[in-house]
Amino acid sequence: MKQHLLTFVFLSVFFQISAQDETEAALADIETQEQAKQFIKDKYAFNSKIFTFNEEKHKSQLAKALFQLEKGNVKTEKAANEKTIYKILEKTTNTYYRVNYIFLDGNTYNLESIDKLRENLIEKHKNGIPFSTLANQYSMDENGKKGGDTGWFTLGSMPTELENAIILDNHGLEDIYSVDIPSKQWYYLVLQSHEPKEISEIKVLKIVEPLD
């Protein structure tokens, strides 16, 4: 009886180690997001995913540890009943931009009124009223509730005319300037609130395996 029990325990451990080795071997062959997606579809559809960490947004201990790894590296964490494996699929650095703006709708006001309002807002700001306060009061879109803050964004996230003014026109920090998009009746007053910033991102494959 004792011999049968030992045999059972040995086989259980053997198969568990074999399954883990199989996972590690499969992970070693994954180099792209497409391969990772196929891997999830074929084997780990219910307990795996691919996600992105942004160094500016994600400050957890896990995120910090993953940012220390190179592309292709693996990090494993064990809990009481499961093991979590993270593999770095991509590691990139992109230029991000950030401004505050006040949006004025040309369907509501004519251009003459908009220009006068923008002049008035610039004067208010020069007299000490924070741009965010003015955006909260005057901006005609939902972003006004956040003081007109765009948050960090990459090229292709904003209307082209607005991006060109922000990125290509060499505005200095704290400059205030107007951007017009007449074809859409969109008019902006923009504060260059931040310098461009290089921000790292990683794409990570996460796999969760049960531990017997």
N, C-alpha and C positions, 0 to 999 in steps of 0.2 A: 504493500500500500504506500509506504514511504517512498519507494523507488518510483512509483507511478506519479506521485505528487511532485517529486523533484523533476521528473520528465516534463510534466505539465508546466511547471514554473519556467523551466529552461526554454521550452518552446514558445511560451508567451513572451518572454524577454527577447528571444531570437527574432520573432516576427515583428515585435515593436521596433527593435533596432533596425531591422531590414526595411520597414516602412519609412523610418526616419532617414535612413541612408538613401532610399529611393527619392524622397523629397529633396534632399540636399543635392543629389546628382541631377535631378530635373532642373532645380534652380540654377545650377552652374551653367546650363545650356541656354538660359534665358538672357537675351541681350537687348531686346527691344520691347516697346509697349505692345506691339502686335503679338509677339510671342507670349508675353505675359497674359494678354487677353485670351489667347487660345488655351493657355495652360489653365486659367481659371475656368473656362468653358468646359474643358475636357475632364478636369479632376477636382477642382475646388470651387464649384459654382456657389456654394452656400456659405462659405466661411473665408472668402478672399476678396480683395478689392485693390484697385489702384487709386492712389490719392496723391495730391500735390501739397507739399509744404513750401510756404513762402517765408523767407527769413525775417521779413518785416512783420508779418502777421502772427507767426507761430513761434511762441517763446517757451513752450513746455520743455521739460528736461528731455523727453523723448525726441522732440524736434531738434534740440541742440546736439544731442548725441548723433542723430542721423546726419546732420549737416557736417559732422566731422569725418564721415565716411566718404570714400571715393566711389565713383560709378562702378557698379558690379559687386560692391561689398555687401555683406550680409550681417545683420544683427539679430540675435535670438534672445528672447525673454521667456522665462518659465514661470508659471504660476502653479497653484496646487493641482489643477486638473487639465491644464492646457499649455501649449507652447505656441508662442507667436514669433513668426519669422518676418523680418523686413529686408527686402532687397532693393538697393538703389538702382533704378532703371535709367534715370537721366539726371544730370546735374548741369544747370545752366545759370548764366547771369544775364539779366536784362536791364535796360535802362527804363526807369520809371519816372513819371512826372506827376506834379501835384500843384493845383491852384485852387483859389476860391473864385466863384463867379456869381454875378447877379444876372438872371435871365429875364428878358423883357419880350413879351409877345407882340409882334407886329400886327397880329389880328385884333388886338385889343386897343393898342395905341398907334397913332401914325408916327412916322419917322421923326418929324419935327418935335413931337412931344417926348419921344424916346431920347433924342439927343439932349434936350433940355433937362430931362430927368437924370441922365448920366452925368451931366455937368454938375447938377445939384448934389448928386451922390458923392462925386469926387470932392466937392467942397466940404461936405459934411465929414468925410473921412479925414481931410486935411485938418479939420477943426477938432479932431480927436475921437470921433465915433468909430468904433471898430468895424472893419469891413464885414465881419461875420454878423454883427448886429443889423447892419444895413441889408445884408442878404436875407436874413431871417424876416425882415420887414417888407422888403420890396421885390425879392425874386419871385417869379411867377411859375416856378416848378417845385417839385417835392424836395429837391436838393437844398432849397432855401432853409428848410427846417434844420439842416446840418450846418448852417452858416455859409452855405455855398461851397463847402469843402468837397472836392472831387475824390479825396483819398488818392492813394498811389495808383496810377494807371499806366498802361503801356500803349505804344503806338497802335492805332486801329480801334481804340476803345471809344473815342470821341468823334464828333463831326469833323471832317477833314479840314474845313476852314478854321475851326477852333484849334485843332492840333497844330496846324501850320503856324498860327500866331503864337502859340505857346512854345513850340519847339524851335521854329526856324527864324523867328524875328529878333532873337538876341535881346530879349527883355531882361533887365536886371532885377534882382531880388527886391520885392516890395513895389515894383512898377505897377501902375494901373493903366489899362488900355481897353479900347473898345474893339469888338469883333462883330461884324455884320454878316448875316447869311440871308440876303434878301429873297432868294429863291424859296426859302422856307418861312420867311417872316420871323426869323430868330435873331435876336440882338442881345449882345452880352456886354457886361462890364466885368473885366477880369483883373484880379490881383495875383501877381506872381509871388505866391506865398512861400514856395520852396525851390531850392536848387534841384536839378535832376539828380537821381540817385541810382547807383548800381545795386540791384537786389538779387540775391541768389535764390533759386528755386530747385527743388528736387522732386522727381516723380518716384514713388515708392510702391512696390508690390508688397502687400501684407497678406500673410497666410496664417490661419489659426488651426492648430492640430490638437486633438484631445490627447491627454496623457493617461495611460492606463495605470 
